[in-house]
Structure formats: structure tokens, C-alpha cells
């Protein structure tokens, strides 16, 4: 894994516009979504230190919004964006990849 700056992470996402991507979103401990697939249409990243990220998709249409992102990491072909809580624990994670993610088994 390699830590990225916000500008580099935004550039990576911008390079994937018009491409099919796979998304994994996890909000600890409440919920997760894995391997949602769509064409990345627009990227918006706002803030300084605490970032808000907007991703617009098509085919199927959708919008993903995540706030308080503090960390950006490259993990192979995936870009991982995380928000940490006040105790430095991962509160939320968004992974965007050009390849499907391992979904494991249910149960």
C-alpha cells in the first residue's frame, strides 16, 4: 500500500472517468456495500484536511457522497479512501477499483 495526497487521489479518480469501476463502501459498524459496478461519470472532491467526495455514476445512474475523508491509499489496482474517528480508528472506507473486489462468503 502507498499513501497518496488528496490531489493525487482526485487525479486517479479523474483518470477513471468514463470507465467501469467497482465500489465498496463500509461504514463501521453499521453497513457495507460491496462490488457495486457502474461507469464513473463525474468526480468532485472538496475540503482541506477533511474531504467530501462526490462520485456520480451512470449505467446505472447514481450518486455516492462520503464526508470526513482523511486518508487516501493506493492498494494495487484500488484506491482506498478512509475517514478516521477521534481515536484513530477507521470509521468509514470507500474503495474504488477497476477490478471486482473479493466478496467472500455470506455467514
C-alpha positions, 0 to 999 in steps of 0.5 A, a space after each residue: 500500500 502507498 499513501 497518496 495526497 488528496 490531489 493525487 487521489 482526485 487525479 486517479 479518480 479523474 483518470 477513471 472517468 468514463 470507465 467501469 469501476 467497482 465500489 465498496 463502501 463500509 461504514 463501521 459498524 453499521 453497513 457495507 456495500 460491496 462490488 457495486 459496478 457502474 461507469 464513473 461519470 463525474 468526480 468532485 472532491 472538496 475540503 482541506 484536511 477533511 474531504 467530501 467526495 462526490 462520485 456520480 455514476 451512470 449505467 446505472 445512474 447514481 450518486 455516492 457522497 462520503 464526508 470526513 475523508 482523511 486518508 487516501 491509499 493506493 492498494 494495487 489496482 484500488 484506491 482506498 479512501 478512509 475517514 478516521 474517528 477521534 481515536 484513530 480508528 477507521 470509521 468509514 472506507 470507500 474503495 474504488 477499483 477497476 477490478 471486482 473486489 473479493 466478496 467472500 462468503 455470506 455467514 
